[in-house]
Amino acid sequence: MNQISSPYQRAASHGALLMVCASLAFAAGNTLQSVLPWRYGMSSTGMAFWQYLIASVLMAPIVMRIGLNKFRTRRPLIHEVRALASALGVHVFVYGFATGVPIWQMVTLLATGPLFIIIGSTLFLGERVSGARLGAALAGFVGAVVVSGVGTEHLDWRALTPIAAAALWAATDVLTKYLAREETPETLTVSLLVLIAPNHLAILLLVNALAFMMPPGVANGFPFALPHGEGLLLLLALGGATAAAQYLLASAYKTADAVYLQPFADLKVPLAGLIGWITLGQAPSVWFWPGAALIVGASVFIFWGENRSAQARIAAAQPCP
């Protein structure tokens, strides 16, 4: 038994370490997304475009190693809709930072994503949802509502931006699950990397054309304008953090099961709050801590419950002595 379980345990530990590193990279990126519009006056849409263009350039060697021949697909329209939903989610998310939503609130409200994924998977993919998963998703949603400050003077319409981003990224995940039924992970990876930059550019041009209709903070001046000096270095760091986070995330999921890794992925919530507090002085509200605890607790619960179920299935499959 030890010889069998030891490689699995090593893989699980490696996957957990990769996910913690990914969470740190995401938290660092979230901090930079807040700093660049606030201190250097970057357009939120321009920042998103340059962020993912830089990340795409840094990821180019990986794309070439995978091979562009993996881009062949029978469903190009669904791939485009998937990339567009992902790009829109990014722009909505960074707009929230540009309008002054604190990091801790932005990141924590993304915990509404699993609920949207369950709804989409049930309605459009015909998947059956266990009571444990539904309960954990609802608990995470309640935690996000608590963090948002419902019933206090701190809640306004801007708190809806990370929830909208979570819904768009959930749509991306549901479409990925749909495409994964007949296409390889390589095709899914290459298609997103190739298509996301043109979609960011299209969104940027559209927002700029409609700038006179948008609230302040969406488009400030020339959207392609780059910051100078320290701001440019921070933008390059943001692109690097984005590329690193995506690569570490993919590596973690390749190494260990997603259900096992979820509690470690949720570490980005307290990490983002802590980094924002230290670097930007954005002290979380009193509602952050119970809400974040509920979100992390829900993830730990589903991890524990499904781990027990997996062990029970393995035990049932073993022949009796």
N, C-alpha and C positions, 0 to 999 in steps of 0.2 A: 504493500500500500504506500509506503514512504517513497519508493521509487517512482510510483505513478503520480502521487500528489506533489512531489517536489518540483518538477518542471512547471506544473500548473501554478503552484504558489509563487515561483520565481516570475512567471509571466504576469501574474496578477499584481505582484509588487512593482514590477517594471511599468505596467500600464498605469497603476496608481501614481507613480512618480511622474510619468509623462503628463498625466492629467493635471497634477498639481502645478507643474511647470507651465502648462497651457493656461491654467487659471491665473497664474502670475502675469503671463504675457497679456492676457485679456484685460486684467486689471490695470496694467501699465498703459495699454492702449486706450482704455476708457479715460484715464487721467489726462493723457495727451489730447484726446478728443475734446475734453473740457477746457484745457489750457489754450489751445490754438485759436479758437474763436474769441475767447475772453481777453487774452493778453495781446494777441497779434492781429486781431480783426479779420481772420480768415472767414470767407463765406463757408457756411456749413456744407453746402453742396460741393463747393470747390475742394474743400478738405477731403470729403469722401472720395471724390474723383482721384485726387493725387494719392491719397492713402492706398487705394486699391490698385492704381497704376504702378506705384512703387512696389507693392506687394507682388503684383503679377510679374514684374521684371525680375524680382528676387526669386520667384517660384519658377521662372522660365526653365532653368536646368532640370527641374523635376518634371515639368511638362514634356520636355524633349526626351528625357529618359523613359517616360511612360510611352511616348510616341504619339504623334498626331493621327496616326492610322486608327487609334482607339476612339477617335471622334466620330467614326461612322455610326449612324443611328437610323432607325426606322421612324423615330418620333422627334424630328427636329423642332416642331412647334412647341411641344411640351418642354423640351430642353430650354427653349427661349423664354417661355413663361416662367419656368423655374428660376432662370438667371435674373429675369426682370423682378420677380418677387423678392429675391435675395438682395438685389441692388436697391430696390425701394425701401426695404427694411433698414438697410444701412443709412440711407439718406434721412429717413424719419428719425432714426435713433440719434444721429449726430445733430439733427435739428433740435432735438430735446436738449442736448448739451448747449447748443448755441443760444437757446432761450433761457438758460440759467437753471435748468433742473439739476439738483445736486447729483453727484456720481452715485451715492449710496441708493438714492431713490430710483435712478435710471436703471441700474444693474439689477436691483432687487425685483422691480416690476417685470423684468423679463421672465420671472418665474411663472408668469401666466402662460408661457409657451406650451408646457406639457398638456394643459387643458385644451388648448386649441388643437394640438396634435391629435389628442384622443377624439375630439369631435370630428375633425377632418378624416381621420382613419376609419371611424365608425360610419360616417355618412357616405364617403366617397370610395373607400377601399373595402368596405364590408367586413372589417375586422371586428372580432369580438373582444370586449374589454373586461378584464377581471374586476371584481369589486375592490380588490386591494389597489390596483393601479388607478381606478377612478377616484377612490377615496384619497390617495396620495396626491393626485392632481388637484382635487378640490381643496385639500389642505394647503397646498402650495399657492393656489389662487387666493384663498382667504389670507394667507400670510402676506401676499403681495398687496391685497387691499388694506391690511393693517399698516404696512409700511407706507402706502400712499398717503395715509393720514385722513381717510374718510371720516367725516364728522368733526374735523378740526379746521382751523383757519388756514392751514398750510396747503390744503388741496385746491388745485385749480386745473384748468383744461390742459395745461402743459404736462400733467402727470399721465395723460392719455397717450403721449407720444411713445414711451417705451412699450406700452401695451399694444399699440398699433404695430410697432416693430416686431414684437413677439408674435403677433398674428401673421404678419407677412413671412417671418422666418419659419413659422409652423407650416404655412402653405408650401414653402420650399422643401421642408422635411417630408411632408405628405407626398409631394410630387416625386421626391427622391425615392421614397418607398415604392411608389407606383412603378417608376422606371426600373428600379432594381429587380423587378420580377422577371425581366427579360434582357437586361443589359448589365455589363460588367462594372465593377467599381472603378476600373480605369477609365471607361467611357464617361461615367458620371463625374469623375474628378476633372478630366481634361475639358469636358464640355462647359463646366462651370467656370473654370479658369480662363478659357478662351472667350466666353460670351459675357462675362461680368463687366469687363472694362468698357466695351462698347455700350452696354446698358447704362453704366454710370455716366458716360459722356452724353448719351441721349437725354438722361434725366437732368443733367447739369444745363444743357442747352435749353431745354424746355422751361426749367425754373428761371433761368436768366431772361428768357423771352417774356415770361409772365411776372417779372420781378416787381413791376409797379403794382401788382395785385396782392403781393405777399406781405406778411408782417415783417417788421425789422428783424434782422438776424438771419433770414434765409438767404438773401443775396445782397451783399454789401459791396457795391462797386463792381469791378471786373472779376468775375467768378474764378477765372483761371490764374489770377494773381498769386504769386508765391511770396511767402514771407521772406525776410532777409535775415542774415546772420544767425542768431540763436534760434529764431523761429523756423528757419529752413532746416537746421539740424534736428529740431524736434519733429518736424514733419517727416524727415527721413527715418527718424527713430520710430515714428508711428507706423510707417509702412513696414519697417523691419519687424516691429512687434506683431503686426497683423499677419505677416507671412509666417513668423515663428509660431504664433498661436494656432493658425490653421494646420501647419505641418505637425505640431505636437499633438493636436487634437486627433488628426487622422492616424498618427502613429499609435496613440493610446487606444483608439477603437480597433485598430488592427491587432493589438497585443492582448487585449482583455475584453470581456463582455461589457456592453453598454450599461446594463442594469447595475453591474458591480461598480462601474466607474462614476455613476451619477452623483453619489454623495461627494466625491472629490471634485467633480465639475462645479457643484454648488458652492465650493469654497471661494469662487470669484465674487460672490456677494459680500461676505465680510472682508475679503481682501480689498475689493474696490472701495468699500466704505473706509477701511483703515488707511489706504493710500491717499484717498481724497482728504481725509481728516489731517494726515501728517503734512502733505504737500500743499494743499489748498486751503486748509483751515475750515473745510466743510464738515462741521461736527454733525453726525447723524442725530435725528430727532429721537425722542424717547420711544417712538413707535418702531424704530428700526430694529431694535434688539429682539423684542418678542416676535415681530414679523419674520425676521431672518431665522430665528430659532425654529419657528413653525415650518418654514420652507426646508431647512436642512433636516429637521426632524422627519418631515414627510419623505424625503429622499432616503434617509437611513431606514425608515420603516419599510419602504418598498424593496430596498436592497436586502434587508433582513428576511422579509417574507418570501421573496423570490429565490433567495439563496437556500432557504429551508425547503422550498418546493423542489428546487433542482436536486438537492441532496436526497429527498424522498424518492424522486424519479430514478436516480442512479441506484439507490438501494433496492427499489422494486425490480429493476432490470437485472440485478445480479442473481445468478442461479443459487439456489439453496444448497448448502453443503450436504 
